[in-house]
Amino acid sequence: MSNRILSIGSQFPQFSKKAAVSTEKGKEFIDLSNEDLKGKWTVLFWWPKDFTFVCPTEIAEFNRNYDEFTDRDATLIGASTDSEFVHVAWRKDHKDLRDLKFPMLADTSKSLAEELGILEENEKVAYRATFIIDQEGVIRWVSINDLNVGRNVQEVIRVLDGLQTDELCPCNWNKGEETLTAQLNAELN
């Protein structure tokens, strides 16, 4: 890759893009920017191309877990370098994508993917990247998979839970379990 991947501690880049939010005529698109993310946790996940094979399995799984993100006061956004029109066409075409509850960001200029450092060099498509961004717009977690391997949505939720505790979370920690801070405090008393 020619660009460096923006990582933990970096401010998420400024952007303003179209996003597909519906298949209903006249209500298909919205404008989406950093302003829409202020004050909330955001999970932004990227896939390489619409009308492919691994991508809809991930998008459908994120959609099945949509309430898990909203219960954590997190905005969920999917993205690729395809246009908002291609996103809508794919949603109409693929049964698992028809009733998505989150926006599909269209980075047709590839500027945001490039600024994030996740644009694959040869095909100029986004890697399977996932960013967790805090309420101040700071990137707190990045995960990137090769083009042919889907991600684990439960792991994204687990990491979001851990970040939201603002405490030390041990290996394989899950929401509801004790954090290391709680364990250390108990040991000291």
C-alpha positions as CSV (number, residue, x, y, z in Angstrom):
1,M,0.0,0.0,0.0
2,S,1.2,3.4,-0.8
3,N,-0.5,5.3,2.0
4,R,-0.1,4.8,5.7
5,I,-3.1,3.5,7.5
6,L,-4.6,6.0,9.9
7,S,-4.5,4.3,13.3
8,I,-5.3,4.6,16.9
9,G,-5.1,8.1,18.3
10,S,-5.5,9.8,14.9
11,Q,-8.4,12.2,14.3
12,F,-10.8,10.7,11.8
13,P,-10.6,12.7,8.5
14,Q,-13.2,15.3,7.6
15,F,-15.6,14.1,5.0
16,S,-18.9,14.8,3.3
17,K,-20.4,12.1,1.2
18,K,-23.7,10.7,-0.2
19,A,-25.1,7.6,1.5
20,A,-27.8,5.2,0.4
21,V,-30.4,4.7,3.2
22,S,-33.5,3.3,1.5
23,T,-34.8,1.7,-1.6
24,E,-38.0,3.8,-1.5
25,K,-38.2,6.2,-4.5
26,G,-37.3,9.7,-3.4
27,K,-35.9,8.7,0.0
28,E,-32.8,6.7,-1.2
29,F,-30.0,9.1,-0.2
30,I,-28.8,11.4,2.5
31,D,-25.7,13.5,2.9
32,L,-23.4,12.2,5.6
33,S,-20.4,14.0,7.2
34,N,-18.4,14.3,10.4
35,E,-21.1,16.5,11.8
36,D,-23.4,13.5,12.0
37,L,-20.9,11.6,14.1
38,K,-20.2,14.2,16.8
39,G,-20.9,13.1,20.4
40,K,-21.4,9.4,19.6
41,W,-19.3,6.4,19.1
42,T,-19.1,5.3,15.5
43,V,-18.4,2.0,13.8
44,L,-17.5,2.5,10.2
45,F,-16.8,-0.7,8.2
46,W,-15.6,-0.9,4.6
47,W,-16.0,-3.6,2.0
48,P,-14.2,-3.8,-1.4
49,K,-17.1,-3.9,-4.0
50,D,-20.8,-4.1,-4.2
51,F,-22.3,-7.1,-6.1
52,T,-19.6,-9.5,-4.7
53,F,-19.7,-12.6,-2.6
54,V,-18.1,-12.1,0.8
55,C,-19.3,-8.5,1.3
56,P,-23.0,-9.2,1.6
57,T,-22.4,-11.9,4.3
58,E,-20.7,-9.2,6.4
59,I,-23.2,-6.4,5.7
60,A,-26.1,-8.8,6.5
61,E,-24.4,-9.8,9.8
62,F,-23.8,-6.1,10.8
63,N,-27.5,-5.5,10.0
64,R,-28.6,-8.5,12.2
65,N,-26.6,-6.9,15.0
66,Y,-27.7,-3.4,14.4
67,D,-29.5,-3.1,17.8
68,E,-26.3,-4.2,19.5
69,F,-24.7,-1.0,18.2
70,T,-27.6,1.3,18.9
71,D,-27.9,-0.1,22.4
72,R,-24.3,1.1,22.9
73,D,-25.2,4.5,21.6
74,A,-23.0,3.8,18.5
75,T,-23.7,4.9,14.9
76,L,-23.1,2.1,12.4
77,I,-22.1,3.0,8.9
78,G,-21.0,0.8,6.0
79,A,-18.9,2.1,3.1
80,S,-17.3,1.2,-0.2
81,T,-15.9,3.1,-3.2
82,D,-19.0,2.3,-5.2
83,S,-21.6,5.0,-5.9
84,E,-24.8,5.6,-3.9
85,F,-26.7,4.5,-7.0
86,V,-24.9,1.1,-7.1
87,H,-25.6,0.7,-3.4
88,V,-29.3,1.1,-3.9
89,A,-29.3,-1.2,-6.9
90,W,-27.4,-3.9,-4.9
91,R,-29.9,-3.5,-2.0
92,K,-32.8,-4.0,-4.4
93,D,-31.1,-7.0,-6.0
94,H,-29.9,-8.9,-2.9
95,K,-32.5,-10.2,-0.5
96,D,-30.2,-9.9,2.6
97,L,-29.6,-6.2,1.9
98,R,-33.1,-4.9,1.2
99,D,-33.9,-3.9,4.8
100,L,-30.6,-2.4,6.0
101,K,-30.9,-0.2,9.0
102,F,-27.7,1.7,8.5
103,P,-26.4,4.0,5.7
104,M,-24.1,2.7,2.9
105,L,-21.5,5.5,2.4
106,A,-20.5,6.1,-1.2
107,D,-16.8,7.1,-1.5
108,T,-16.8,7.4,-5.3
109,S,-13.9,9.8,-5.3
110,K,-12.0,7.3,-3.2
111,S,-10.7,10.2,-1.2
112,L,-11.8,9.0,2.2
113,A,-10.5,5.5,1.6
114,E,-7.2,7.0,0.4
115,E,-6.9,9.3,3.4
116,L,-7.5,6.4,5.7
117,G,-4.8,4.4,3.9
118,I,-7.1,1.5,3.1
119,L,-7.2,1.7,-0.7
120,E,-5.8,-1.4,-2.3
121,E,-3.0,-0.5,-4.7
122,N,-3.9,-2.4,-7.8
123,E,-7.7,-2.5,-8.0
124,K,-8.2,0.8,-6.1
125,V,-10.9,-0.7,-3.9
126,A,-11.1,-0.5,-0.1
127,Y,-9.8,-3.3,2.1
128,R,-12.2,-4.8,4.6
129,A,-11.4,-2.2,7.2
130,T,-13.3,-1.5,10.4
131,F,-12.8,1.7,12.5
132,I,-14.2,2.4,15.9
133,I,-14.3,6.2,16.5
134,D,-15.0,7.8,19.8
135,Q,-17.3,10.8,20.6
136,E,-14.5,13.3,19.9
137,G,-13.8,11.8,16.4
138,V,-10.6,10.0,17.5
139,I,-9.9,6.5,16.0
140,R,-9.8,4.0,18.9
141,W,-9.6,0.7,17.0
142,V,-8.7,-0.4,13.5
143,S,-9.0,-3.8,12.0
144,I,-8.1,-4.7,8.4
145,N,-8.7,-8.0,6.6
146,D,-7.4,-9.0,3.2
147,L,-9.9,-8.8,0.4
148,N,-11.0,-12.5,0.6
149,V,-11.6,-12.9,4.4
150,G,-14.7,-11.7,6.1
151,R,-14.6,-10.1,9.6
152,N,-16.2,-11.2,12.9
153,V,-19.0,-8.8,13.9
154,Q,-19.1,-10.1,17.4
155,E,-15.4,-9.1,17.9
156,V,-16.2,-5.6,16.8
157,I,-19.0,-5.4,19.4
158,R,-16.7,-6.9,22.1
159,V,-14.0,-4.3,21.4
160,L,-16.6,-1.5,21.4
161,D,-17.8,-2.7,24.8
162,G,-14.2,-2.8,26.1
163,L,-13.4,0.7,24.8
164,Q,-16.6,2.1,26.3
165,T,-15.6,0.8,29.8
166,D,-12.5,3.0,29.7
167,E,-10.9,0.3,31.9
168,L,-8.4,-2.5,31.5
169,C,-10.1,-5.5,29.8
170,P,-8.2,-8.8,29.8
171,C,-7.9,-11.2,26.9
172,N,-11.3,-12.7,25.8
173,W,-13.1,-10.2,28.1
174,N,-16.9,-9.8,27.4
175,K,-19.4,-7.2,28.6
176,G,-20.6,-7.9,32.1
177,E,-17.3,-9.5,33.2
178,E,-14.9,-7.9,35.6
179,T,-12.3,-5.6,34.3
180,L,-8.7,-5.7,35.6
181,T,-9.3,-2.4,37.4
182,A,-12.1,-4.0,39.4
183,Q,-10.0,-7.1,40.1
184,L,-7.0,-5.0,41.2
185,N,-9.1,-2.8,43.5
186,A,-10.5,-6.0,45.1
187,E,-7.1,-7.4,45.6
188,L,-5.8,-4.2,47.3
189,N,-8.6,-4.1,49.8
